[in-house]
């Protein structure tokens, strides 16, 4: 219902939807056997439900318009497992979004809709405890955290990259390249 209300409000205010950025997400890092059912359900609800239902509500509008762009915010951890930071549910949900991005890109490429993703590393947001910034920065080869503006610029790049669809753009301080 939230997705339907969101899309209806956008249509009422703007009369169209040119770009959808699916940006909801939470991180719960634990050993696989320490996850609770509540952790699992919360991650799926937050990381996948909004993406699924909002995208499903927007695609028909974009099809009618003959154009549109959908961008998911996923995570580099979806493709880079680390023994220093177990992240099974993040890999499951954000990795699923990466695969779904490619699937949707192919399904709608010939109908004017592009679908891409931005896969961040650790970004300085209120979600992270400022006391452990150095520890978090050490995950990246660049040894620093990303900034919100780094993700905004990546989204804007994809917005202008009209010949790109199915792309997963890593904005992760070199994390995906390895250690």
Residue frames relative to the residue before (quaternion, step in Angstrom):
aa qw qx qy qz dx dy dz
X 1.0000 0.0000 0.0000 0.0000 0.00 0.00 0.00
X 0.6128 0.5516 -0.3534 0.4419 3.60 1.03 -0.75
X 0.6504 0.5215 -0.3142 0.4542 3.57 0.94 -0.88
X 0.6544 0.5123 -0.3133 0.4595 3.57 0.92 -0.88
X 0.6611 0.4973 -0.3062 0.4711 3.60 0.97 -0.86
X 0.6322 0.5426 -0.3252 0.4474 3.58 1.00 -0.83
X 0.6951 0.4662 -0.2703 0.4759 3.56 0.83 -0.99
X 0.6359 0.5208 -0.3303 0.4639 3.60 0.98 -0.79
X 0.6525 0.5040 -0.3156 0.4698 3.61 0.97 -0.81
X 0.6374 0.5164 -0.3280 0.4684 3.61 0.98 -0.79
X 0.6693 0.4946 -0.3012 0.4655 3.58 0.92 -0.89
X 0.6511 0.5129 -0.3219 0.4576 3.57 0.97 -0.81
X 0.7200 0.4483 -0.2557 0.4639 3.60 0.90 -0.89
X 0.8274 0.2538 -0.0943 0.4920 3.60 0.85 -0.99
X 0.4126 -0.7383 0.4472 0.2910 3.58 1.21 -0.40
X 0.7851 0.0857 -0.0607 0.6103 3.59 1.29 -0.01
X 0.2303 -0.7216 0.6267 0.1828 3.55 -1.35 0.19
X 0.1689 -0.8135 0.5525 0.0672 3.56 -0.44 1.21
X 0.8025 0.0544 0.0113 0.5941 3.56 1.02 -0.85
X 0.1162 -0.7449 0.6535 0.0679 3.52 -1.09 0.84
X 0.0886 -0.7623 0.6392 0.0510 3.57 -0.89 0.96
X 0.1958 -0.7692 0.6031 0.0795 3.54 -0.58 1.23
X 0.0415 0.8647 -0.4893 0.1059 3.55 -0.13 1.34
X 0.4754 0.6726 -0.4632 0.3273 3.63 1.14 0.09
X 0.2853 0.7592 -0.5577 0.1765 3.55 -1.02 0.74
X 0.0748 -0.7578 0.6450 0.0638 3.51 -1.24 0.56
X 0.2668 -0.7458 0.5892 0.1592 3.55 -1.25 0.45
X 0.0178 0.7488 -0.6618 0.0325 3.53 -0.94 1.00
X 0.0712 -0.8254 0.5600 0.0013 3.56 -0.23 1.28
X 0.2188 0.7497 -0.5916 0.2004 3.55 -0.64 1.17
X 0.5997 -0.4852 0.4641 0.4354 3.51 -1.33 0.14
X 0.6569 -0.5559 0.3420 0.3774 3.59 -1.04 0.81
X 0.7386 0.4272 -0.2447 0.4605 3.61 0.78 -0.96
X 0.6173 0.5478 -0.3494 0.4436 3.61 1.26 -0.12
X 0.5101 0.6343 -0.4378 0.3818 3.60 1.21 -0.23
X 0.2924 -0.7294 0.5926 0.1767 3.52 -1.10 0.79
X 0.6457 -0.4798 0.3951 0.4435 3.55 -1.25 0.17
X 0.6162 0.5500 -0.3428 0.4476 3.59 1.06 -0.74
X 0.6190 0.5280 -0.3356 0.4749 3.63 1.00 -0.82
X 0.6702 0.5221 -0.2859 0.4433 3.54 0.85 -1.06
X 0.6966 0.4722 -0.2743 0.4653 3.59 0.78 -1.05
X 0.6485 0.5219 -0.3205 0.4520 3.61 0.96 -0.85
X 0.6627 0.4954 -0.3061 0.4708 3.61 0.93 -0.86
X 0.6641 0.4892 -0.3201 0.4660 3.60 0.87 -0.85
X 0.6536 0.5150 -0.3142 0.4569 3.57 0.93 -0.90
X 0.7244 0.4372 -0.2519 0.4697 3.59 0.84 -0.95
X 0.7702 0.4076 -0.2105 0.4432 3.57 0.71 -1.06
X 0.8038 0.3095 -0.1571 0.4831 3.61 0.99 -0.68
X 0.6521 0.5548 -0.3462 0.3835 3.60 0.82 -0.89
X 0.6719 0.4907 -0.3097 0.4602 3.61 0.83 -0.91
X 0.6246 0.5360 -0.3199 0.4693 3.56 1.00 -0.88
X 0.7008 0.4855 -0.2778 0.4426 3.57 0.74 -1.07
X 0.7626 0.4136 -0.2337 0.4389 3.57 0.57 -1.14
X 0.6591 0.4903 -0.3258 0.4680 3.60 0.99 -0.72
X 0.6480 0.4988 -0.3226 0.4767 3.59 0.94 -0.83
X 0.6444 0.5221 -0.3235 0.4556 3.59 0.95 -0.82
X 0.6759 0.4784 -0.2946 0.4770 3.62 1.05 -0.67
X 0.6960 0.4867 -0.2703 0.4535 3.61 1.08 -0.68
X 0.5915 0.6152 -0.3759 0.3610 3.61 0.94 -0.79
X 0.6617 0.4924 -0.3488 0.4450 3.70 0.78 -0.76
X 0.6195 0.5298 -0.3398 0.4691 3.60 1.07 -0.69
X 0.6704 0.4911 -0.2926 0.4731 3.57 0.92 -0.93
X 0.6205 0.5321 -0.3429 0.4630 3.59 1.03 -0.72
X 0.6591 0.4990 -0.3063 0.4720 3.57 0.95 -0.86
X 0.6620 0.4948 -0.2912 0.4819 3.60 1.05 -0.75
X 0.3916 -0.7210 0.4714 0.3234 3.56 1.15 -0.69
X 0.7842 0.1702 -0.1224 0.5840 3.56 1.27 0.22
X 0.2585 0.7496 -0.5917 0.1452 3.51 -1.32 0.37
X 0.1972 -0.7586 0.6126 0.1020 3.50 -1.33 0.31
X 0.0909 -0.7750 0.6251 0.0194 3.56 -0.86 1.04
X 0.0392 -0.7962 0.6036 -0.0178 3.57 -0.84 1.03
X 0.1979 -0.7597 0.6112 0.1009 3.55 -0.88 1.01
X 0.2493 -0.6849 0.6498 0.2157 3.55 -1.21 0.55
X 0.0740 -0.8069 0.5860 -0.0032 3.54 -0.44 1.26
X 0.4205 -0.6854 0.5046 0.3145 3.64 -0.73 -0.95
X 0.5189 -0.6289 0.4753 0.3306 3.55 -1.05 0.71
X 0.5752 0.5961 -0.3850 0.4068 3.59 1.10 -0.54
X 0.5418 0.6204 -0.3997 0.4023 3.58 1.23 -0.34
X 0.7789 0.2939 -0.1470 0.5341 3.57 1.19 -0.51
X 0.7422 0.3523 -0.1825 0.5401 3.58 1.25 -0.07
X 0.1456 -0.8111 0.5629 0.0634 3.56 0.07 1.27
X 0.0788 -0.7983 0.5970 0.0147 3.56 -1.06 0.79
X 0.4206 -0.6981 0.5183 0.2592 3.57 -0.86 0.92
X 0.6064 0.5658 -0.3470 0.4379 3.60 1.23 -0.38
X 0.8046 0.1289 -0.0430 0.5781 3.57 1.18 -0.49
X 0.1843 -0.7997 0.5615 0.1066 3.60 0.10 1.23
X 0.0557 0.8195 -0.5605 0.1057 3.56 -0.82 1.00
X 0.0291 0.8597 -0.5096 0.0198 3.58 0.93 0.85
X 0.7205 0.4401 -0.2822 0.4555 3.61 0.69 -1.00
X 0.6016 0.5265 -0.3661 0.4763 3.62 1.07 -0.60
X 0.6565 0.4981 -0.3200 0.4674 3.59 0.95 -0.82
X 0.6422 0.5297 -0.3143 0.4564 3.57 1.01 -0.82
X 0.7553 0.3975 -0.2279 0.4686 3.59 0.72 -1.03
X 0.7225 0.4197 -0.2605 0.4837 3.59 0.74 -0.96
X 0.6091 0.5253 -0.3479 0.4817 3.60 1.10 -0.59
X 0.6206 0.5292 -0.3274 0.4771 3.55 1.09 -0.72
X 0.6468 0.5054 -0.3191 0.4736 3.57 1.01 -0.76
X 0.6071 0.5380 -0.3604 0.4605 3.61 1.05 -0.67
X 0.6773 0.4761 -0.2917 0.4791 3.58 0.91 -0.90
X 0.6453 0.5155 -0.3163 0.4667 3.57 0.99 -0.82
X 0.5869 0.5729 -0.3613 0.4437 3.59 1.08 -0.69
X 0.6871 0.4685 -0.2799 0.4796 3.58 0.87 -0.95
X 0.6408 0.5304 -0.3248 0.4501 3.58 0.97 -0.82
X 0.6906 0.4646 -0.2778 0.4797 3.59 0.86 -0.95
X 0.6011 0.5670 -0.3573 0.4354 3.59 1.05 -0.75
X 0.6929 0.4587 -0.2722 0.4852 3.57 0.92 -0.90
X 0.6485 0.5399 -0.3247 0.4272 3.59 0.94 -0.85
X 0.8152 0.2807 -0.1196 0.4922 3.59 0.93 -0.86
X 0.3686 0.7669 -0.4691 0.2364 3.63 1.25 0.00
X 0.7331 0.4266 -0.2500 0.4670 3.60 0.85 -0.87
X 0.6960 0.4560 -0.2744 0.4820 3.59 1.27 -0.08
X 0.6741 -0.5676 0.2768 0.3832 3.55 1.19 0.60
X 0.6339 0.5049 -0.3489 0.4707 3.59 1.21 0.13
X 0.1839 -0.7674 0.6083 0.0844 3.54 -0.88 1.05
X 0.0929 -0.7808 0.6172 0.0295 3.57 -1.10 0.75
X 0.0693 0.7960 -0.5907 0.1127 3.55 -0.68 1.17
X 0.2277 -0.7546 0.5951 0.1570 3.55 -1.34 0.08
X 0.2176 -0.6982 0.6611 0.1679 3.50 -1.34 0.47
X 0.1403 -0.8004 0.5817 0.0350 3.56 -0.80 1.10
X 0.1446 -0.8293 0.5355 0.0668 3.60 -0.09 1.25
X 0.4129 -0.5765 0.6225 0.3313 3.43 -1.48 0.14
X 0.7412 -0.3174 0.2639 0.5293 3.58 -1.03 -0.71
X 0.1376 -0.7963 0.5888 0.0181 3.54 -0.73 1.16
X 0.4854 -0.6612 0.4873 0.2995 3.57 -0.96 0.88
X 0.2116 0.7448 -0.5997 0.2022 3.56 -0.43 1.28
X 0.6669 -0.4898 0.3614 0.4298 3.61 -1.22 0.17
X 0.5262 0.6391 -0.4100 0.3828 3.61 1.23 -0.31
X 0.7341 0.4108 -0.2234 0.4924 3.62 1.13 -0.63
X 0.4972 -0.6524 0.5004 0.2772 3.52 -1.05 0.89
X 0.4378 -0.7198 0.4697 0.2637 3.64 -0.62 1.08
X 0.5962 0.5955 -0.3608 0.3997 3.61 1.15 -0.51
X 0.7602 0.3463 -0.2095 0.5082 3.61 1.16 -0.41
X 0.2272 0.8106 -0.5102 0.1762 3.57 1.20 0.51
X 0.6629 0.5033 -0.3203 0.4524 3.61 0.86 -0.87
X 0.6378 0.5222 -0.3167 0.4692 3.57 1.00 -0.81
X 0.6726 0.4823 -0.2900 0.4806 3.59 0.94 -0.87
X 0.6309 0.5458 -0.3270 0.4440 3.59 1.00 -0.83
X 0.6302 0.5744 -0.3276 0.4071 3.58 1.05 -0.75
X 0.5299 0.6188 -0.4138 0.4063 3.62 1.20 -0.22
X 0.7234 0.4336 -0.2268 0.4870 3.58 1.13 -0.68
X 0.5418 -0.6130 0.4597 0.3455 3.60 -1.00 0.70
X 0.6513 0.5009 -0.3214 0.4707 3.63 1.10 -0.58
X 0.3257 -0.7999 0.4485 0.2301 3.58 1.38 -0.11
X 0.6594 0.4071 -0.3534 0.5240 3.56 0.90 0.95
X 0.5144 -0.6080 0.5002 0.3398 3.54 -1.31 0.28
X 0.4668 -0.6208 0.5409 0.3226 3.51 -1.26 0.43
X 0.3628 -0.7078 0.5638 0.2227 3.52 -1.29 0.36
X 0.6579 -0.5074 0.3738 0.4123 3.57 -1.19 0.50
X 0.6323 0.5525 -0.3288 0.4321 3.58 0.98 -0.82
X 0.5803 0.5734 -0.3788 0.4370 3.62 1.10 -0.56
X 0.6765 0.4760 -0.2855 0.4841 3.58 1.00 -0.83
X 0.6159 0.5395 -0.3423 0.4609 3.58 1.00 -0.80
X 0.6726 0.4915 -0.3047 0.4618 3.61 0.87 -0.92
X 0.6281 0.5291 -0.3385 0.4594 3.61 1.05 -0.71
X 0.6416 0.5079 -0.3196 0.4777 3.59 0.98 -0.83
X 0.6696 0.4923 -0.2999 0.4682 3.58 0.92 -0.88
X 0.5928 0.5455 -0.3614 0.4695 3.59 1.07 -0.65
X 0.6862 0.4733 -0.2872 0.4718 3.59 0.82 -0.99
X 0.5916 0.5691 -0.3605 0.4428 3.57 1.09 -0.67
X 0.7323 0.4163 -0.2213 0.4914 3.58 1.00 -0.86
X 0.6216 0.5502 -0.3362 0.4449 3.61 1.22 -0.42
X 0.0852 -0.8821 0.4624 0.0298 3.55 0.58 1.21
X 0.6688 0.4508 -0.3113 0.5026 3.59 1.25 -0.14
X 0.6021 0.5493 -0.3533 0.4593 3.60 1.28 0.29
X 0.1855 0.7326 -0.6432 0.1233 3.51 -0.96 0.99
X 0.7604 0.3101 -0.2612 0.5074 3.56 -1.03 0.78
X 0.4770 0.6884 -0.4182 0.3518 3.57 1.29 0.18
X 0.1278 -0.7306 0.6637 0.0965 3.54 -1.17 0.73
X 0.1431 -0.8219 0.5511 0.0190 3.53 -0.24 1.36
X 0.2368 -0.7936 0.5499 0.1079 3.56 -0.52 1.21
X 0.0182 -0.7573 0.6512 -0.0457 3.53 -0.83 1.13
X 0.3415 0.7948 -0.3894 0.3161 3.49 0.56 1.28
X 0.5584 -0.6428 0.3889 0.3516 3.59 1.11 0.53
X 0.7012 -0.4756 0.2555 0.4656 3.58 1.17 0.58
X 0.3571 0.7721 -0.4728 0.2298 3.60 1.25 -0.01
X 0.6907 0.4906 -0.3029 0.4364 3.60 0.80 -0.93
X 0.6074 0.5708 -0.3533 0.4247 3.59 1.17 -0.50
X 0.6168 -0.5543 0.3415 0.4424 3.59 1.19 -0.44
X 0.4278 -0.6693 0.5490 0.2600 3.49 -1.37 -0.10
